[in-house]
Amino acid sequence: MNEKHLFPFFWQHGEPHEILLETLDQIRESGIEAICVEARPHPDFEGEWWWKDFDFIMEYARIHQMQVWLLDDDRFPTGHANGAFDDGLNPHGNRFLTEWHVDLKGPAENYVIFAGNVMKEGDRYLDAVVLKRPDPDKTEVDLHITGLEKIEFSDGLLRVSVPGGYWRIFFFYETKEGNGKKNRFNILDTESVKILLNQVYEPHYKRYQKDFGKTFRGFFSDEPEFGNLPWYDFQASFGPSMKFLPWSSELEQELRYIWKENFPRCLAELWYEGGGAAAVRYTYMDRVTKQLEKAFSIQISSWCRERGVLHIGHVIEDDNSHGRLGCSTGHYFRSMGHMGMAGIDVVLLQIMPGFNRRVHQWPVSEYDGEFFHFGLAKLGASLAQITPEMEGRAMCEIFGAYGWQEDVALMKWLANHMMSRGINYFVPHAFSPAPFPDPDCPPHFYASGKQPQFRHFQHLTLYMDRICKLISEGTSVGKAAVLYHADLEWAGRTMLYQKPLRVLMEQQLECEVVPIDALIKCVFAEQNGQSIIQIGNRIFEILVLPESEFIPKILEQWLIKALDEKFPVCFAGQVPQKVCLDARVEKTDMRIQKIPVKELSEVGQFVAEQTGRNIWLKECSSDLRTYLYKKENFSTLLCFMESTDEEIDTLLSIKCDMKEIYLYDAWNNKYKQVITHYKNHELSFRLTLKRGEMKVFLIGNSLNNETDLADVDCCLISEKRECSFAVTARDINSSGEEWINLGSYSGKKLPDLTGWAAANRFSGVICYQTSINLQEERKIYLRFPDGMVSLGVRVNGEEAGLMAGAPYEFNCMGKQGENVICVELYTTPVFAVPDDRSVYAAIPPLGFNQISVFC
């Protein structure tokens, strides 16, 4: 299969086929050879209208040898199953566990509680328990049951007898009437998930069976969830505030088997503290996420693989919710581990340059910029790296719902952010054939021809595809593993995994995130006299664990084995003091205390001492991201300067056996050899990066295709020209070449055009034109202020190139005599159609404040 690394969402609203054809042609002219069809807005999913539209798309794809993915439901998020649960009568609809309690002061004999009046029709009674409240001023309960308490349930009545003291009577029942998503499948019920297969997957397989594994590539699940809470509560945690919990009969059987006669007591601790709550909550989450893995991930992925296609998609990861209940699925790796690709998404301004601290406002929350910058991409990249069946495929849904303010330069920055962390497949969000301006989660890329930057987007897709191919079908070279924290957080307080991950990334120590499930399946071995572990096809030389209050027993056992095998492990912060098992909390084994403990700030140095470095710099920057990726005959090094206010100029060294490095200009598809120094298996070269700039280096021997690239330092030794610029503008809605004269200005004092653009609802191109006389043919260098801008340059009427984002420099060949240079600044449509997403971004002034010319 010829892998296609970009497959954008292609929304369907039931447009005429000539409109679909126009959009498909624009997608293909962008160098994109695959699409992910989204039916969410279509008025007749799986009706005659839908099949007519999808037949048309499939036939287009066959003719042009494109690949088609399908978003797997008629509504967002996945789980609606094309309306199978809308009437509320389906016995496999979403179900929840909940409790009711009544306080009673004893002694009391044969008191009655009307439990049947609490439950609704279709609810199912599960169990009940009487627990003492030692302190009447607190809600904590005593888990010790004396045997003097009695409780019976029959005919909707609970009969209770208790001795003296304060008591709380709990009864538990299963309901479909929770405050969560009621018209969705129950992701914990195998038969319920099978309804989605029968409703959506099977009809498409029946119709396009011959295309499966060829034109039809697979299905995309978009943010499936437990759905036990309304809307998006990223901080959802156990306690009285979470009234309803995910539930199914399969989960109930598991928990009854584990907790046995303690089943009702343990259920109470899902809401109230009783001394063993940490272990109970850990066990519940362990089983609920394994049940989700079985019912959803394994079942759907197996169905797809049996038919030659892949199941892909992503869950809600936002603000650390990937390990929690509610809008996510409790454990990222279990939810995604059986899919054909690892998957994440970045939407809604979740990642913005410079906002890498915890507090970061985006449309749904004010948190967690640190997670989005340091944790998110590594979830997907790490899962792809440690799961051989995924073959290194890590996908990101990207660009969506940033608003019309999102410049292609920002898109490029976001893509660089992801690729420099190992993401190598993308689902750009989105192509909409609806008339411009479609208000549904802009930006849209073609936008009925009303997107001034669409040509820059076409260059961006080619740029991304070239780099994605370089970081595919090989392996990352990180030596360190960082433990995924979700299993630790279920029981109590823990450090989030992105904390140690950030320390390593800021010191250019490549690493991957690994879950406990992967650790316990790892192979211990020895390499060059050092103990290592192998997870899938990856070798790790050290494990870093975020500090936590509790660890599960299975992790404690693995750590003891690691000590016996002399495999390096360290805790960031402190050693956990307690262990969880089923419903018990114990002290950790004394041997665990032998594991080194490092302050968070010391972790990087400790890892470097244990493993050595693949990359090191003479002068380091915490905003530099490096990603070294090895293939059979060469390696690729990505160096991305994420800073918004710093540049870098330093000596970078790589540990390798290859002696040549080429600088690859992926935007223009050119490269040239870099001057290097090689000694003792170390290859060194000068690294210079502007703020926001990423450079791609190819490391190998005899790559032999040297092409001239611009030497950005040449403008420093060239003569600076004082130029005046005539500024004109043309709106994208104007007919013909109708240019508006905005005046002439010195190159040092160009106007701020923001007010003019807002007043005139401008969307289009602004031209800065000047004239330069040369005594001979030579290069002309242009330097622009830093900023997220997309521009083009014309020299003597001919297009000389397009740019988006850093570096903010350009060169072109000038002829002897007069040279007319026009710098064209392409706007987004935000001034013409300001939207409710763009209001979350502070938009910089429109226009260059200066343009410097050297020749």
C-alpha positions in Angstrom: 0.0 0.0 0.0 1.3 3.4 -1.0 0.9 5.3 2.2 -0.7 8.8 2.0 0.4 10.9 4.9 -2.3 13.6 4.6 -6.0 12.9 4.3 -8.1 16.0 5.2 -11.7 16.0 6.4 -14.0 16.5 3.5 -17.4 17.6 4.9 -20.6 16.5 3.3 -23.8 18.6 3.4 -25.5 17.1 0.3 -24.0 19.7 -2.1 -24.5 19.3 -5.9 -21.9 17.0 -7.5 -20.4 19.9 -9.5 -19.5 21.5 -6.1 -18.1 18.3 -4.8 -16.0 17.9 -8.0 -14.6 21.5 -7.7 -13.5 20.8 -4.1 -12.1 17.4 -4.9 -10.1 18.9 -7.8 -8.7 21.6 -5.4 -7.7 18.9 -2.9 -5.9 16.9 -5.5 -4.2 20.0 -6.9 -2.8 20.6 -3.4 -0.8 17.4 -3.8 -3.2 15.5 -1.4 -4.0 12.0 -2.5 -6.4 10.9 0.2 -9.5 12.3 2.0 -11.4 11.5 5.2 -15.1 11.9 4.4 -17.2 13.4 7.3 -20.9 12.8 7.2 -21.8 14.7 10.3 -23.5 17.6 8.5 -25.1 15.4 5.8 -28.9 15.4 6.0 -29.4 11.8 4.8 -26.6 9.6 6.1 -26.9 6.1 4.7 -30.1 7.1 2.8 -30.4 7.2 -1.0 -28.9 10.8 -1.1 -25.9 9.7 0.9 -25.1 6.7 -1.2 -25.4 8.8 -4.4 -22.9 11.3 -3.0 -20.5 8.7 -1.6 -20.6 6.7 -4.8 -19.6 9.9 -6.6 -16.7 10.5 -4.3 -15.6 6.8 -4.5 -15.7 6.9 -8.3 -13.6 10.1 -8.3 -11.1 8.4 -6.0 -10.8 5.3 -8.1 -10.2 7.3 -11.3 -7.5 9.5 -9.6 -6.0 6.7 -7.5 -6.9 8.5 -4.3 -7.6 6.8 -0.9 -10.8 7.3 1.1 -11.3 7.2 4.8 -14.8 7.6 6.4 -15.6 9.2 9.7 -17.6 6.4 11.3 -20.9 8.0 12.4 -23.6 10.5 11.4 -22.9 12.7 14.4 -20.1 13.8 16.6 -18.8 12.1 18.7 -18.6 8.5 17.5 -21.2 6.4 19.3 -24.5 7.7 18.0 -24.6 4.7 15.6 -26.8 6.5 13.1 -29.6 7.1 15.6 -29.8 3.5 16.9 -30.3 4.8 20.5 -32.3 7.9 19.9 -35.7 6.5 21.1 -34.2 5.4 24.5 -35.6 1.9 24.1 -32.5 0.0 22.9 -31.4 -2.2 25.8 -27.8 -1.7 24.9 -27.9 2.1 25.2 -25.5 3.9 27.5 -25.8 2.7 31.2 -24.5 4.2 34.4 -23.8 3.1 37.9 -25.1 5.4 40.6 -25.9 5.3 44.4 -28.5 6.5 46.8 -27.9 6.8 50.5 -29.8 7.6 53.6 -28.5 8.4 57.1 -29.8 6.6 60.1 -29.1 6.9 63.8 -29.4 3.7 65.7 -30.4 1.6 67.4 -33.1 1.0 64.7 -35.0 -2.2 63.9 -36.7 -3.0 60.6 -36.7 0.5 59.2 -37.8 0.9 55.6 -36.3 2.9 52.7 -38.4 3.3 49.5 -35.6 2.4 47.1 -38.1 1.6 44.4 -39.3 5.2 44.4 -35.7 6.4 43.7 -35.2 4.1 40.7 -36.8 4.8 37.3 -38.4 2.3 35.0 -35.7 0.1 33.4 -33.2 0.7 36.3 -31.7 -2.4 37.9 -30.9 -2.8 41.6 -27.4 -4.1 42.2 -26.6 -4.2 45.9 -26.7 -2.4 49.2 -24.6 -2.0 52.3 -24.8 -0.4 55.8 -21.6 1.5 56.9 -20.9 3.3 60.1 -20.0 6.9 60.3 -17.4 7.2 63.1 -17.6 11.0 63.1 -21.1 12.4 62.6 -19.5 15.7 61.4 -17.8 14.0 58.5 -18.9 11.9 55.5 -16.1 9.2 55.9 -17.4 5.7 56.6 -16.0 2.8 58.5 -15.5 -0.2 56.3 -15.6 -2.6 59.1 -18.9 -4.5 59.2 -19.7 -6.0 62.6 -22.4 -8.4 61.4 -25.0 -6.7 63.7 -26.3 -4.6 60.8 -28.9 -6.1 58.6 -30.2 -5.1 55.2 -32.7 -6.8 52.8 -34.2 -5.7 49.5 -37.5 -6.9 48.2 -40.5 -5.4 46.3 -38.7 -2.0 46.0 -38.1 -1.8 49.8 -34.9 -1.8 51.8 -35.4 -3.1 55.3 -32.6 -2.0 57.7 -31.6 -2.8 61.2 -28.6 -1.2 63.0 -27.2 -1.0 66.5 -26.5 2.4 68.2 -24.5 5.1 66.4 -24.6 7.0 63.1 -25.0 4.9 60.0 -25.2 5.5 56.2 -27.2 3.1 54.2 -26.1 2.8 50.5 -27.9 1.1 47.7 -26.5 0.9 44.2 -28.4 0.6 40.9 -27.8 0.7 37.2 -29.6 3.4 35.2 -30.0 4.8 31.8 -31.2 8.1 33.2 -27.9 9.7 34.2 -26.8 13.2 33.3 -24.4 12.0 30.6 -24.8 11.1 26.9 -28.0 9.0 26.7 -28.4 8.6 23.0 -25.0 7.0 22.4 -23.7 3.4 22.6 -22.4 2.0 25.8 -18.7 1.8 25.1 -18.3 -0.8 27.8 -20.9 -3.2 26.2 -19.6 -5.4 23.5 -23.1 -5.8 22.0 -23.7 -2.1 22.1 -20.5 -1.3 20.2 -21.5 -4.1 17.7 -24.5 -2.0 16.9 -22.2 0.7 15.6 -20.5 -1.9 13.4 -23.9 -3.1 12.1 -25.3 0.4 11.6 -22.3 2.0 9.9 -19.4 -0.3 9.1 -21.3 -3.2 7.6 -23.5 -1.2 5.2 -20.4 0.5 3.7 -18.5 -2.9 3.5 -21.5 -4.4 1.7 -21.5 -1.6 -0.9 -17.8 -1.1 -1.3 -16.3 -4.5 -0.5 -14.2 -4.6 -3.6 -12.6 -1.3 -2.6 -11.6 -2.3 0.9 -7.9 -2.3 1.3 -7.5 -0.4 -2.0 -9.5 2.8 -2.6 -11.3 2.5 0.7 -8.6 2.7 3.4 -10.6 2.5 6.7 -12.8 4.2 9.3 -12.0 7.1 11.6 -13.5 7.2 15.2 -13.8 10.8 16.4 -13.6 11.3 20.2 -15.6 8.3 21.5 -16.1 8.6 25.2 -17.6 7.1 28.4 -20.2 9.9 28.2 -21.1 9.6 31.9 -21.0 13.4 32.3 -22.6 16.2 30.3 -20.4 18.4 28.1 -16.6 18.4 28.7 -15.3 18.2 32.3 -11.6 17.6 31.8 -11.0 17.4 35.6 -13.6 14.8 36.3 -12.7 12.7 39.3 -14.3 10.4 41.8 -16.4 11.7 44.6 -19.9 12.9 45.4 -19.8 15.4 42.5 -19.6 12.5 40.0 -23.0 11.0 40.6 -23.0 8.6 37.6 -20.2 6.3 36.6 -19.7 4.2 33.4 -21.2 0.7 33.8 -22.1 -2.5 32.0 -23.0 -6.0 32.9 -19.6 -7.2 31.7 -17.8 -4.7 34.0 -20.1 -5.8 36.9 -19.1 -9.4 36.5 -15.4 -8.5 36.6 -15.8 -6.4 39.7 -17.9 -8.9 41.5 -15.3 -11.5 40.8 -12.5 -9.3 42.2 -14.2 -7.8 45.2 -16.4 -10.9 46.0 -18.4 -10.3 49.2 -16.9 -6.8 49.5 -18.5 -5.7 46.3 -21.1 -3.3 47.9 -18.6 -1.9 50.3 -16.1 -1.2 47.5 -18.8 0.5 45.4 -19.4 2.9 48.3 -15.8 3.9 48.2 -16.2 5.1 44.6 -18.0 8.1 46.1 -16.9 8.2 49.8 -13.6 7.7 51.6 -13.3 4.7 53.8 -9.7 3.8 54.1 -9.4 1.7 50.9 -10.7 4.1 48.4 -7.4 4.5 46.6 -7.2 0.7 45.8 -10.9 0.5 45.0 -10.8 3.4 42.6 -7.6 2.1 41.0 -9.3 -1.3 40.5 -12.4 0.2 39.1 -10.5 2.3 36.6 -8.2 -0.6 35.7 -11.2 -2.8 34.8 -13.3 -0.1 33.2 -10.5 0.8 30.8 -9.7 -2.8 30.0 -13.4 -3.4 29.3 -13.4 -0.4 27.0 -10.3 -1.8 25.3 -12.1 -5.1 24.8 -15.5 -3.9 23.7 -14.5 -0.9 21.6 -10.9 -0.9 20.5 -10.2 -4.6 20.0 -13.6 -5.4 18.5 -13.7 -2.6 15.9 -10.0 -2.9 15.0 -10.4 -6.7 14.6 -13.4 -6.2 12.3 -11.4 -3.8 10.2 -8.3 -5.9 9.9 -10.3 -8.9 8.8 -11.5 -6.9 5.9 -8.2 -5.3 4.9 -8.7 -1.8 6.3 -7.6 0.1 9.3 -9.5 1.6 12.3 -8.0 5.0 13.3 -9.0 8.1 15.1 -8.5 9.7 18.5 -10.0 10.2 21.9 -10.3 13.4 23.9 -6.9 14.2 25.3 -7.5 17.8 26.3 -6.1 19.2 29.5 -5.0 15.8 30.8 -8.5 14.2 30.4 -7.0 11.2 28.5 -6.7 9.3 31.8 -10.1 10.2 33.2 -13.8 9.5 33.1 -16.4 11.7 31.5 -15.6 13.0 28.0 -12.6 10.7 27.5 -11.8 7.0 27.8 -9.7 6.6 31.0 -6.4 5.4 29.5 -5.0 6.7 26.2 -2.9 3.6 25.4 -5.7 1.1 26.1 -8.2 3.1 24.1 -5.9 3.5 21.1 -3.5 0.6 21.3 -5.2 -1.7 18.8 -5.9 0.8 16.1 -4.0 1.0 12.9 -2.4 4.4 13.8 -1.9 6.2 17.0 -4.0 9.3 17.0 -4.3 12.8 18.7 -5.8 16.1 17.7 -5.0 19.8 18.2 -7.9 22.2 17.7 -9.5 25.3 19.2 -6.2 27.2 19.7 -5.0 24.5 22.2 -1.4 25.0 21.0 -0.2 28.6 20.4 3.4 29.7 20.0 4.9 30.7 23.4 2.1 29.4 25.6 3.8 26.4 27.0 3.0 27.1 30.7 0.1 25.5 32.5 -2.4 28.5 32.2 -3.4 29.0 28.6 -6.8 30.2 27.7 -8.6 28.5 24.7 -12.3 28.4 23.9 -13.2 25.6 26.4 -10.7 26.0 29.2 -7.8 27.9 30.7 -5.5 24.9 31.0 -3.1 23.1 30.3 -0.6 24.7 28.0 2.2 22.5 29.4 0.3 19.4 28.5 -0.5 20.6 25.0 3.1 21.6 24.3 5.0 18.8 25.9 2.6 15.9 26.5 0.1 15.7 23.7 2.2 14.9 20.6 4.4 12.5 22.5 1.3 10.4 23.4 0.7 9.6 19.8 4.3 9.4 18.7 5.2 7.1 21.6 2.3 4.7 21.1 3.2 4.4 17.4 6.9 3.7 18.3 6.2 1.0 20.9 3.5 -0.8 19.0 4.9 -2.9 16.1 1.5 -3.4 14.5 1.2 0.3 13.9 4.4 0.4 11.9 5.3 3.8 13.4 2.2 5.5 12.1 1.2 8.5 14.4 -1.6 10.7 13.2 -2.8 14.2 14.3 -6.0 15.9 13.4 -4.8 19.4 13.0 -5.7 23.1 12.2 -9.4 22.8 13.1 -11.5 25.5 14.8 -8.7 28.0 15.2 -10.9 30.5 13.4 -10.3 32.5 10.2 -7.4 34.2 12.0 -5.3 31.1 11.5 -2.6 32.0 9.0 -0.9 29.3 6.9 2.3 30.4 8.7 0.7 29.4 12.0 -0.4 26.1 10.4 3.2 25.5 9.4 4.4 26.2 12.9 1.8 23.7 14.3 2.9 21.1 11.8 6.5 21.7 12.7 5.6 21.3 16.3 4.0 17.9 15.6 6.6 16.6 13.2 9.5 17.5 15.5 7.9 15.2 18.1 7.4 12.3 15.7 3.9 12.8 14.2 4.0 11.6 10.6 0.3 11.5 9.5 -2.1 14.3 9.4 -5.9 14.9 9.0 -6.1 18.6 8.2 -9.4 20.1 9.4 -11.2 20.8 6.9 -12.3 21.1 3.3 -15.9 22.3 3.4 -17.8 22.5 0.1 -20.5 24.7 1.7 -20.8 28.3 0.5 -18.3 30.7 2.0 -18.3 31.6 4.8 -19.3 28.2 6.4 -19.5 29.1 10.1 -18.8 25.5 11.2 -15.4 25.5 12.9 -13.3 27.5 10.5 -10.8 27.9 8.9 -11.6 26.0 5.7 -8.9 25.6 3.2 -10.4 26.3 -0.3 -13.5 28.0 1.0 -15.3 28.4 -2.3 -12.2 30.2 -3.7 -12.4 32.9 -1.0 -9.3 31.9 1.0 -6.5 34.2 -0.1 -3.8 31.9 1.3 -5.0 28.7 -0.4 -1.9 28.6 -2.7 0.3 28.8 0.5 -1.7 25.9 1.9 -1.0 23.9 -1.2 2.7 24.4 -0.6 2.3 23.5 3.0 0.7 20.2 2.3 3.6 19.2 0.0 6.1 20.4 2.7 4.4 18.3 5.3 4.2 15.2 3.1 7.9 15.4 2.2 8.9 15.6 5.9 6.4 12.9 7.0 8.0 10.5 4.5 11.4 11.2 6.0 10.2 10.3 9.5 8.3 7.1 8.5 9.4 3.5 8.1 12.2 3.8 10.5 12.5 4.5 14.3 13.2 7.3 16.7 16.4 7.0 18.7 15.3 8.0 22.1 16.9 6.0 24.9 14.7 7.1 27.8 11.2 6.0 28.7 8.9 8.1 30.9 6.0 6.3 32.7 2.5 7.2 31.7 0.8 8.6 34.8 -2.9 7.7 34.3 -2.7 4.4 36.4 -1.1 6.3 39.2 -3.6 9.2 39.1 -6.5 6.8 39.5 -5.5 6.1 43.1 -4.5 9.6 44.2 -2.1 12.5 43.9 0.5 12.2 41.1 2.9 14.2 39.0 1.7 14.5 35.4 4.0 12.6 33.0 4.6 15.8 30.9 6.6 17.3 33.8 9.7 14.9 33.5 9.0 14.7 29.8 9.4 18.5 29.5 12.7 18.4 31.4 14.1 15.8 28.9 12.8 17.6 25.8 14.2 20.9 26.9 17.6 19.3 27.2 17.4 17.5 23.8 17.1 14.1 25.4 14.8 12.2 23.1 12.3 10.0 25.0 9.0 8.1 24.7 6.0 7.7 27.0 5.3 4.1 28.1 2.4 2.7 30.0 2.6 0.1 32.8 1.0 -2.4 30.4 4.0 -2.1 28.1 6.5 -2.4 30.9 5.2 -5.7 32.2 5.4 -7.2 28.8 9.0 -5.9 28.1 12.0 -8.1 27.7 15.1 -7.5 29.9 18.4 -7.9 28.1 21.9 -6.7 28.0 23.6 -4.5 25.5 27.2 -3.4 25.6 27.4 -4.5 29.2 24.4 -2.5 30.2 20.9 -3.6 31.2 18.2 -2.6 28.8 14.5 -3.3 28.2 12.9 -3.9 24.8 9.3 -2.8 24.2 8.1 -3.8 20.8 11.0 -2.9 18.5 12.3 -0.1 20.8 15.2 -0.3 23.2 15.3 1.8 26.3 18.2 2.3 28.7 16.4 4.0 31.6 12.9 4.6 33.0 11.8 7.8 34.7 8.7 7.6 36.9 6.7 10.7 37.9 6.2 10.9 41.7 3.0 9.6 43.0 1.2 8.8 46.3 0.3 5.2 45.2 1.5 2.7 42.7 -0.3 -0.5 41.7 1.0 -3.8 42.9 1.9 -4.9 39.4 4.2 -1.9 39.0 5.9 -2.6 42.3 6.6 -6.2 41.2 8.1 -4.9 38.0 10.3 -2.4 39.8 11.7 -5.1 42.0 12.5 -7.1 38.9 14.2 -4.1 37.4 16.3 -3.8 40.5 17.3 -7.4 40.2 18.2 -6.9 36.5 20.1 -3.7 37.4 18.1 -1.7 34.9 18.3 2.0 35.6 15.2 3.6 37.1 14.6 6.9 38.9 11.7 8.7 40.5 11.1 12.3 39.8 10.3 13.8 43.1 9.8 11.1 45.7 9.3 7.4 46.2 5.7 6.3 46.5 4.9 5.0 50.0 1.7 2.9 49.3 0.6 0.1 46.9 -2.8 -0.6 45.6 -4.2 -4.1 45.1 -7.9 -4.9 44.5 -9.4 -3.2 47.6 -6.3 -3.1 49.8 -3.7 -0.4 50.4 -0.3 -1.6 51.6 3.1 0.0 52.3 5.5 -0.3 49.4 8.2 -3.0 49.6 11.3 -1.7 51.3 13.4 -2.6 48.2 11.6 0.2 46.3 13.3 2.7 48.6 16.6 1.8 46.9 15.5 3.4 43.6 17.2 6.7 43.0 15.1 9.8 43.6 15.9 13.0 41.7 14.4 16.5 41.9 12.6 17.3 38.7 15.3 19.7 37.7 18.0 17.0 38.1 16.3 14.3 36.0 17.8 15.4 32.7 21.4 15.3 34.0 20.8 11.9 35.6 19.4 10.5 32.3 22.3 11.9 30.3 24.8 10.3 32.8 23.1 6.9 32.5 22.5 6.8 28.7 24.8 9.3 27.1 23.5 11.7 24.5 22.6 11.3 20.8 22.7 15.1 20.4 24.4 17.9 22.3 24.9 21.6 21.8 27.6 24.0 22.8 24.9 26.5 23.8 21.6 24.9 24.7 18.1 26.5 24.4 15.0 25.1 26.2 12.9 26.2 23.3 14.8 24.0 20.8 13.2 20.7 19.8 15.3 18.1 18.1 14.1 14.8 16.7 16.5 12.3 15.3 15.0 9.5 13.2 16.9 6.6 11.7 16.2 4.7 8.5 18.1 2.0 6.9 20.5 4.1 4.8 20.3 7.6 6.4 18.9 9.5 9.3 16.7 12.7 9.5 17.3 15.4 12.1 14.6 18.0 12.7 15.6 21.1 14.6 12.7 23.4 15.5 13.2 26.7 17.4 9.8 27.1 19.0 10.7 30.4 20.8 8.8 33.5 19.9 11.6 35.8 21.0 14.9 34.0 20.7 17.2 32.8 18.0 20.0 30.2 18.1 23.5 30.1 16.7 25.5 27.2 18.2 27.5 24.1 17.5 25.5 20.9 17.3 27.1 17.5 17.6 25.6 14.1 16.7 26.7 10.7 17.7 26.8 8.7 14.5 28.9 6.7 12.0 27.9 8.7 8.9 30.0 11.7 7.8 27.8 13.9 5.6 24.9 16.2 6.5 22.7 17.9 4.0 20.4 20.8 4.7 17.0 20.0 3.2 14.7 22.8 2.2 11.4 20.8 2.3 9.4 23.9 1.3 11.1 24.2 -2.0 12.4 20.6 -2.2 16.1 21.5 -2.5 19.1 20.6 -0.5 22.8 21.3 -0.1 25.7 19.8 1.8 26.6 21.3 5.1 30.2 22.0 6.3 30.9 19.5 9.1 33.6 18.2 11.4 33.8 14.4 12.0 35.9 12.9 14.8 35.5 9.8 17.0 32.0 9.0 15.8 30.9 12.5 16.4 29.6 14.7 13.6 29.5 18.5 14.3 28.1 21.5 12.4 26.9 25.0 13.0 23.2 25.3 13.7 21.5 28.7 13.2 17.7 29.1 13.6 15.4 32.1 13.5 12.5 32.2 16.0 9.8 29.8 14.8 12.1 28.2 12.2 12.6 24.5 11.6 15.5 23.1 9.6 15.6 19.5 8.2 19.0 17.8 8.0 19.7 14.5 6.1 22.6 12.5 7.6 24.2 9.9 5.4 27.0 9.1 3.0 27.1 10.2 -0.6 23.6 11.5 -1.0 25.1 13.4 -3.9 22.4 15.8 -5.2 23.7 19.2 -4.2 21.5 22.1 -5.1 22.1 25.7 -4.3 20.1 27.0 -1.3 20.0 30.6 -0.1 22.8 31.5 2.3 20.8 33.6 4.7 24.0 35.3 6.0 24.7 36.9 2.6 22.4 39.8 3.5 24.8 40.7 6.3 27.7 41.2 3.9 25.6 42.8 1.1 24.8 46.5 0.7 21.6 47.6 2.3 19.4 49.7 0.0 17.1 52.5 1.1 13.8 51.8 -0.7 10.4 53.4 -0.9 7.4 51.2 -1.4 4.1 51.8 -3.2 1.4 50.0 -1.2 -1.7 48.7 -3.0 -4.3 46.1 -2.2 -6.7 43.9 -4.0 -9.7 42.2 -2.4 -10.3 38.6 -3.2 -13.9 39.5 -4.1 -12.9 42.1 -6.6 -13.3 41.4 -10.3 -10.2 41.5 -12.5 -7.1 43.4 -11.3 -8.7 46.2 -9.3 -6.0 47.5 -7.0 -6.6 50.0 -4.3 -3.9 52.7 -3.8 -2.8 52.9 -0.2 0.1 55.3 -0.7 3.9 55.4 -0.9 6.1 54.9 2.2 9.7 54.5 3.2 10.8 51.0 3.7 11.5 51.9 7.4 8.0 53.4 8.0 5.4 51.2 6.4 1.8 51.6 7.6 -0.3 49.6 10.1 -3.2 48.5 7.9 -5.3 46.9 10.6 -7.9 49.6 11.0 -8.3 50.0 7.3 -8.8 46.3 6.8 -11.3 46.0 9.6 -13.3 49.0 8.4 -13.4 47.7 4.8 -13.8 44.0 5.8 -10.8 43.3 3.7 -9.6 39.8 2.6 -7.1 39.5 -0.1 -3.5 40.5 -1.1 -1.5 43.6 -0.2 1.4 44.5 -2.5 4.5 46.4 -1.5 6.3 47.4 -4.7 9.7 49.0 -5.1 12.3 49.3 -7.9 16.1 48.6 -7.7 18.8 49.3 -10.2 21.7 46.9 -10.4 25.0 47.4 -12.2 25.2 43.7 -12.9 23.2 40.5 -12.5 23.2 39.5 -8.8 21.1 38.3 -5.9 18.7 40.5 -4.1 18.0 39.7 -0.4 14.8 40.7 1.4 14.3 40.6 5.2 10.9 40.9 6.9 9.9 41.4 10.5 9.1 38.3 12.5 5.5 37.3 12.5 3.0 34.6 11.3 2.6 35.9 7.8 2.2 34.3 4.3 3.7 36.1 1.4 4.9 35.9 -2.2 7.5 37.7 -4.2 7.4 38.8 -7.8 10.4 40.1 -9.6 9.8 41.9 -12.9 6.3 40.4 -13.1 7.4 36.8 -12.6 6.7 34.9 -9.4 9.9 34.2 -7.5 8.4 32.1 -4.7 6.0 31.8 -1.8 6.8 31.9 1.9 4.9 31.1 5.1 6.5 31.6 8.5 10.1 31.6 9.5 12.7 32.2 8.2 11.6 35.8 7.4 14.1 36.2 4.6 14.0 35.7 0.9 16.4 35.9 -2.0 15.9 36.2 -5.7 18.1 36.8 -8.8 18.1 40.4 -10.1 19.0 41.4 -13.6 21.3 44.2 -14.8 19.3 47.4 -14.9 15.9 48.1 -13.3 14.2 45.4 -11.2 10.6 45.8 -10.1 10.0 43.9 -6.9 6.6 43.3 -5.5 6.2 41.7 -2.1 2.7 40.3 -1.8 1.2 39.8 1.7 -1.8 37.5 1.7 -4.3 37.9 4.5 -6.7 35.5 6.1 -10.4 36.2 5.8 -10.7 37.2 9.4 -11.4 40.9 8.8 -14.1 40.0 6.3 -15.7 37.3 8.4 -14.7 37.7 12.1 -15.8 34.6 13.9 -16.3 33.3 17.5 -13.1 31.3 17.5 -10.8 34.1 16.4 -11.8 36.2 19.4 -9.6 33.9 21.5 -6.5 35.1 19.6 -4.7 38.4 19.8 -4.2 39.2 16.2 -1.0 41.1 15.3 -1.1 44.3 13.2 -1.7 43.8 9.6 1.1 44.7 7.2 4.9 44.9 7.4 6.3 47.7 9.6 9.4 47.6 7.5 11.1 45.6 4.6 14.9 45.6 4.4 16.5 45.1 1.0 20.1 44.0 0.5 22.0 43.6 -2.8 
